[in-house]
Every structure is written in C-alpha cells, then in structure tokens.
Amino acid sequence: ACCKMPSFFTLRHSGGASRSPSFRCAEHPSPTRTGHLPMTRFLLAAVMVLTACGGGGGPRSITYYFTADPRSLDPAFSTDVPSGEVIATLFDNLTQFDADGRLVPGIATRWEADTSGAVYTFHLRRGAAFHDGRPISAATVAASFRRVLSLATKGSRTWTLTPIRGAAAFAAGEAGDIEGIAVPDDSTIVITLEEPLNVFPKLLAMPASAIVPESVGPDFSESPVGSGPWRLVEWSHDDVLLLAANEGYWGGRPASDTLRIRIIPEPLTQAAEFEFGQLAVVEVPFSETARWETEHGAELQRRPALRALYVAINTRRGPLQDVRVRRALNMSVDAGTMMRTIMAGRGVRAAGAIPPGLEGYDSTRAPYPYDPAAAARLLDEAGWK
C-alpha cells in the first residue's frame, strides 16, 4: 500500500544576501549488502515538500531548523538524519550529491573505473584544506577511511566502505591494513573493491565517508574540524547550532555569513516561528496545508522530497517470512485515502522504495491496490485468519 508525497516549503530570503546560501544535501539509504538484515518496505508515501520562504535571521544570516538534536557530528557515527545534514555542511567527501540528488565532484575532481569495474581511481583537487588550515591529500583520505573502519566495534557506520577489498577484515581486527586502498601520490587514491559495484562512488558521498583530519581530539564529535562550506562555531544541545561561512572554501564562500539551525521538535511550532519571522524556511504541516495555500500562496514552493513513508517488515520473523502475508498487509492499507486526508494530497502513490527524481526509479511499476478481499484470501492461503 504505497503513495509518494510532496512537501510544501516557504522560504524567506535574507535581506542583504545576493544569492541563496550554499546548502549541500545528505542521504541515508538503507544498506542492502549481504550481512545486513533483509527488510521489506511497506511503503505509504514519498513526500513532496511544501515550503515557505521568508526572512528569518539578519541580513547576512539564515535560520533553519531540525526536529531533533544531532546525535554526533563525527561522520563515523552519523546514524541519524540531523547528524548527516550537519556533517554535509561541515565536511567534504570525495564525491557529493547536488541539490537534485545527482552525483558531482567533491574533493575528487574526477574518477574512473577500470574495465573490471572493481578498481576506481580518484584524482583529488589541489588546495583543499580543513578549517584549521591542514591540507587534504590522498593520504588524508586513506587515513580517514581507516579511522571509520577501525571504530567498527564502537558503532561506527562502516557499510559505505566495506565493499573495499580487505575493509571488512580490517574492521573485524583480522588484518593490519586495508588491502584495497593505495596512494600512489598526494593527489591520487586507488580503491580496489571485493567485486564490481557501479554505485560505489555514491557510497563515498554518504556522511560516514566524509573526510576528517588524520589527527582528531577526544571531543571531535562535539567540536569537529572539517573542510566544508561551513564551520562549527557553537552547539548548544537541544537548542541551536551556529555555523559560520568558510571564507576559503574551494567551492566558493556561502552567500550568508552565518547559518543558525534551531532545534524545534513540533511541526506547528516550526510553522508559527516562521510566521513570526524567526525562520527562513519551513515545511508546512500537513494539517495546515489548506490555510497556508490561502494565506501564504505567494511564498510557497512545492517540490518533490527524497522521502518515502513506509513501515519496515522483518522478513525473517514469524508469519512475515511468508510473502503472501506481506502482500496481504500491503493490500490491506488504504494508502490513497490516507494521502488525500491525513497528508492533504501532497504526494503520489509509491510502487517501490525509490521516489521519483532519483536514479533507479521505475515509472512502469504499479503500486499495490487497496483490496481487502484479496488480502483476506492471501491470509487464508497462508493459514492465517
């Protein structure tokens, strides 16, 4: 039972900024390689964002918000969306995603795979540096990847790097180094995989693959040093994060001087803060859609969000091991009515885990129909009432 939904946003542009500030996007796909628990997504919606834009912040400042405090600003422990979003502004990766979800160069200006599809060569841009002035070289990248894998027993996010030959053995403490990483010179890193994987460059754009200095302090998760377009100034937990523009960023200085990210858990409070001029952007709550379209129509922007609403099903447990039971669950949910009512019509029915706009989306797939009678027959066949 699936539907994909749009979100509504409103944006207020800062008075003195000549262009919008530089934001970068972070994604958190679910791991699907062998060794991870197989899950079936019981899809409900892919969200469309309805945003309102206004003037929160001073003339050279922009104020944004999260619904929850980040758990950590150390890329190795990026396990939640707020952490990943901040990390994407503070750090660089070899590759990165642009605002439309397309893979573009990061610290690596270009890369190529050999004919086997298992050996990637990344060529690094010259002159990139961390916020404290330390330069970024191929050796820095290799050390950063080793650090993530070496912290596996402490809960680091290693799945983006385990396709590298020898990475899993290194993470498990069974090898002294990572066989598949070579540094022929300061601006080149060669990565050999266990097997061909054409999406590997995309894995290197994930927060856990962000590049950190070779030497970090014990409070790195609270006071990180990255190389991204923004640097951390202050983090008051459960209240606000203050970021300042990186004046020497290789990709160009952000248009605004500061970026404030407030922690505001409740959607209605977020909307109210925007209406009082305290936020530059807000996602309109579903329940407020009609009012905002009437009162703030000129400020609204409607755009697809890379978000799917779903219930995950553990396919290894109990009756959910039977595909007929899983299909019956999907056919028992009236996703269309949910989308029209609870979600104010902001979305489209989903027919898989990949939303429109992302590479891999299949427009020919049909969503599960809402058919309680067919669901009951499937449960009968499976021996369940």
C-alpha positions in Angstrom: 0.0 0.0 0.0 2.0 2.9 -1.3 2.0 6.5 -2.0 4.7 9.1 -2.7 4.2 12.6 -1.4 5.3 16.1 -2.0 6.2 18.6 0.8 5.5 22.3 1.0 8.1 24.8 1.9 8.2 28.5 2.4 11.5 30.4 2.1 12.4 33.9 3.2 15.5 35.3 1.5 17.9 37.2 3.7 17.7 40.9 3.0 21.4 41.6 2.2 22.4 38.3 0.6 22.9 38.5 -3.2 22.1 34.8 -3.7 20.9 31.9 -1.6 23.3 30.3 0.8 25.2 27.2 -0.1 23.5 24.1 1.2 24.5 20.6 0.4 22.4 17.5 0.6 22.9 14.3 2.6 21.2 11.0 2.0 20.7 8.0 4.3 19.8 4.9 2.2 19.4 1.6 3.9 22.2 -0.9 3.5 21.3 -3.9 1.3 24.6 -5.8 1.0 25.0 -9.3 2.4 25.2 -9.5 6.2 22.5 -6.8 6.8 19.1 -7.8 8.0 16.8 -8.0 4.9 13.7 -5.8 5.3 10.7 -5.3 3.1 9.5 -1.7 2.9 5.7 -1.4 3.5 5.5 1.9 1.6 3.0 4.5 2.4 4.2 7.7 0.8 7.1 9.6 -0.9 6.8 13.1 0.4 6.5 16.3 -1.5 7.9 19.3 0.3 5.7 22.4 0.5 8.0 25.1 1.9 7.5 28.7 2.7 10.4 31.2 2.4 10.8 34.2 4.4 13.3 36.4 6.3 14.4 34.6 9.4 17.8 35.9 10.5 19.7 39.1 9.9 20.8 40.5 6.5 23.7 38.1 6.3 22.3 35.3 8.3 19.9 32.5 7.6 18.0 30.5 10.2 17.0 26.9 9.6 15.6 24.2 11.9 15.8 20.5 12.8 13.1 18.5 14.6 15.8 16.8 16.8 19.3 17.4 18.0 22.1 15.6 16.1 23.4 12.6 17.9 27.0 13.3 16.8 29.0 15.5 14.5 31.6 12.8 13.9 31.0 11.4 10.5 31.9 7.9 11.7 28.9 7.9 13.9 26.4 9.5 11.6 23.4 7.3 12.3 20.5 9.9 12.1 19.3 12.5 9.6 20.1 15.6 11.6 23.7 14.4 12.1 24.0 13.7 8.4 22.7 17.0 7.4 25.1 19.0 9.6 28.0 16.8 8.6 27.2 17.5 4.9 27.8 21.2 5.6 30.9 20.9 7.8 32.8 18.2 5.8 33.8 17.2 2.3 33.7 13.8 0.6 35.5 12.5 -2.4 32.1 12.8 -4.2 28.9 14.6 -3.2 25.3 15.0 -4.2 23.9 18.2 -5.6 20.5 19.6 -4.6 18.8 17.4 -7.2 20.4 14.2 -5.9 22.9 14.0 -8.8 26.5 12.8 -8.0 29.1 15.5 -8.6 32.7 16.0 -7.8 33.8 16.8 -4.2 37.4 16.6 -3.1 37.9 14.3 -6.1 37.6 16.4 -9.3 37.2 13.2 -11.4 37.3 9.5 -11.1 37.3 6.4 -13.4 36.9 2.7 -13.1 39.0 0.1 -14.9 37.5 -2.4 -17.3 36.8 -4.9 -14.5 34.6 -2.4 -12.7 36.3 -3.2 -9.4 39.2 -0.7 -9.4 38.4 3.1 -9.0 41.0 5.8 -9.3 40.1 9.2 -7.8 42.0 12.4 -8.6 42.0 15.0 -5.8 41.7 18.7 -6.2 44.7 20.7 -5.1 44.5 23.4 -2.5 41.6 21.9 -0.4 42.2 22.3 3.3 40.5 21.8 6.6 39.1 24.7 8.6 42.3 24.8 10.7 44.5 25.1 7.6 45.7 21.5 7.4 45.9 20.3 3.8 43.9 17.4 2.4 45.9 14.8 0.5 45.3 11.3 -0.7 47.0 10.0 2.4 44.4 12.1 4.5 41.6 10.3 2.7 43.1 6.9 3.2 43.6 7.6 6.9 40.0 8.9 7.2 38.6 5.6 5.8 40.9 3.6 8.1 39.6 5.5 11.1 35.9 4.8 10.3 36.6 1.1 9.9 38.8 0.9 13.0 35.9 2.2 15.1 33.6 -0.6 14.0 33.5 -2.2 17.4 32.3 1.2 18.8 29.4 1.5 16.5 30.8 3.4 13.5 29.0 3.4 10.2 31.2 1.1 8.1 28.8 -0.1 5.4 29.8 2.6 2.9 33.4 1.3 2.9 33.1 -2.4 3.4 32.9 -3.0 -0.4 36.6 -2.1 -0.4 38.9 -5.2 -0.6 40.1 -6.1 2.9 37.9 -3.5 4.6 35.7 -6.0 6.4 38.7 -7.9 7.7 40.3 -4.7 8.9 37.2 -3.6 10.7 37.0 -7.0 12.4 40.6 -6.7 13.6 41.7 -9.6 11.3 44.0 -7.5 9.2 46.6 -4.8 9.9 45.7 -2.6 6.9 43.2 -2.3 4.1 44.4 -4.2 1.1 42.2 -2.3 -1.4 43.5 1.2 -0.7 46.6 2.5 -2.5 48.1 6.1 -2.5 50.4 6.4 -5.5 50.9 10.2 -5.0 49.5 13.1 -3.0 46.6 13.7 -5.3 45.6 10.2 -6.3 43.9 7.4 -4.4 43.2 4.0 -6.0 40.5 1.8 -4.4 40.0 -1.8 -5.3 36.7 -3.5 -4.4 35.9 -7.0 -3.4 33.7 -7.2 -6.5 32.4 -4.7 -9.2 30.0 -2.2 -7.8 28.9 0.6 -10.0 27.3 2.6 -7.2 30.5 2.7 -5.2 31.2 6.4 -5.9 27.8 7.2 -4.5 28.6 5.4 -1.2 31.6 7.8 -0.9 29.2 10.7 -0.8 27.5 9.4 2.3 28.1 11.2 5.7 30.1 8.2 7.1 32.6 8.6 4.2 33.3 12.3 4.9 37.0 13.2 5.2 38.3 14.1 8.6 41.8 15.2 9.7 44.4 12.5 10.4 44.6 13.5 14.0 41.4 14.4 15.9 40.8 15.1 19.6 38.7 13.2 22.1 35.9 15.8 21.8 35.7 15.6 18.0 32.1 14.6 17.9 31.2 17.8 19.8 33.8 20.2 18.2 34.6 18.8 14.7 37.1 20.2 12.2 36.0 19.7 8.6 36.7 21.3 5.3 33.1 22.0 4.1 31.5 25.3 3.2 30.5 25.9 6.8 32.4 25.6 10.1 31.0 25.0 13.5 31.0 27.9 15.9 28.8 26.7 18.7 26.5 23.8 19.5 24.0 24.3 22.4 22.4 20.9 22.7 18.6 20.7 22.0 18.6 24.4 21.3 20.7 25.7 18.4 23.8 25.1 16.2 25.7 28.1 14.9 27.8 27.8 11.8 30.0 30.4 10.1 30.9 30.6 6.4 34.2 29.0 5.4 35.9 32.0 3.8 38.4 29.9 1.9 36.1 27.1 0.7 37.3 25.7 -2.6 33.7 25.6 -3.9 33.1 29.3 -3.2 32.1 31.1 0.0 28.5 30.7 1.1 26.4 33.9 0.4 25.4 34.2 4.1 27.8 34.9 6.9 26.1 32.6 9.4 23.7 29.7 9.5 21.7 29.1 12.6 20.0 25.7 13.0 17.4 25.7 15.7 16.0 22.5 17.3 12.2 22.7 17.1 10.5 19.3 17.5 6.9 20.3 16.9 5.7 21.0 13.3 3.1 23.5 14.4 5.7 25.4 16.4 8.0 25.4 13.4 5.2 26.9 11.3 4.4 29.5 14.0 8.1 30.5 14.2 8.2 31.1 10.5 5.1 33.2 10.6 6.7 35.4 13.3 9.7 35.9 11.1 12.1 33.7 13.1 12.8 31.1 10.4 13.9 31.4 6.8 12.3 28.2 5.7 9.7 25.9 7.0 8.0 22.7 5.8 4.3 23.3 6.1 2.5 20.8 8.4 0.1 18.5 6.5 -2.8 19.7 8.7 -2.1 23.3 7.8 -1.9 22.9 4.0 -5.2 24.5 3.0 -4.6 27.5 5.3 -1.1 28.1 4.0 -2.2 27.8 0.4 -4.8 30.5 1.1 -2.8 32.9 3.3 0.8 32.4 2.1 0.3 31.3 -1.5 3.0 33.7 -3.0 5.6 32.4 -0.6 5.1 28.7 -1.2 7.3 26.4 -3.2 6.3 22.9 -4.0 8.9 20.4 -4.8 9.5 16.6 -4.6 11.2 15.4 -1.4 13.6 12.5 -1.4 11.5 10.8 1.3 9.3 7.8 1.4 6.9 6.9 4.2 6.9 3.2 5.0 6.6 0.5 7.6 9.6 -1.8 7.5 8.9 -5.6 7.6 11.4 -8.1 9.0 11.2 -10.9 6.5 13.0 -13.3 8.8 10.5 -13.5 11.6 7.2 -15.3 12.2 4.4 -15.0 9.7 6.2 -12.2 7.9 8.5 -14.8 6.3 5.6 -15.7 4.0 5.4 -13.4 1.0 1.6 -13.9 0.9 1.3 -12.4 4.4 3.4 -9.4 3.3 1.4 -8.9 0.2 -1.8 -9.1 2.3 -0.5 -6.3 4.5 0.2 -4.1 1.6 -3.3 -4.7 0.1 -5.0 -4.0 3.4 -3.9 -0.4 3.7 -5.9 2.3 2.0 -2.9 4.5 1.2 -4.9 6.6 -1.3 -7.4 7.7 1.4 -4.6 8.4 3.8 -2.8 10.5 1.3 -5.9 12.5 0.4 -6.9 13.1 4.1 -4.1 12.9 6.6 -1.5 14.1 4.1 -3.6 16.7 2.3 -3.0 15.2 -1.1 0.7 16.0 -1.0 2.2 13.1 -2.8 1.8 10.2 -5.2 1.4 6.5 -4.7 4.6 4.6 -4.3 5.4 1.4 -6.1 8.8 0.8 -4.6 11.4 2.3 -2.3 12.9 4.8 -4.8 11.0 8.0 -5.2 10.6 9.9 -8.5 13.6 12.0 -9.4 16.2 9.5 -8.2 18.2 7.3 -10.5 16.7 3.8 -10.4 13.1 5.0 -10.2 10.8 2.8 -12.3 7.7 4.6 -13.6 6.3 1.3 -15.0 5.9 -0.3 -11.6 2.3 -0.5 -10.3 1.5 0.1 -6.7 -0.4 -2.5 -4.6 -4.1 -2.0 -5.0 -6.3 -1.5 -1.9 -8.1 -4.8 -1.9 -9.2 -6.2 1.5 -10.9 -9.2 -0.1 -7.8 -10.2 -2.0 -5.8 -9.7 1.2 -8.1 -12.0 3.2 -7.8 -14.7 0.5 -4.0 -14.5 0.7 -4.1 -14.8 4.5 -6.4 -17.8 4.2 -3.9 -19.4 1.8 -1.1 -18.8 4.3 -3.1 -20.3 7.1 -3.9 -17.1 9.0 -7.3 -15.6 9.8 
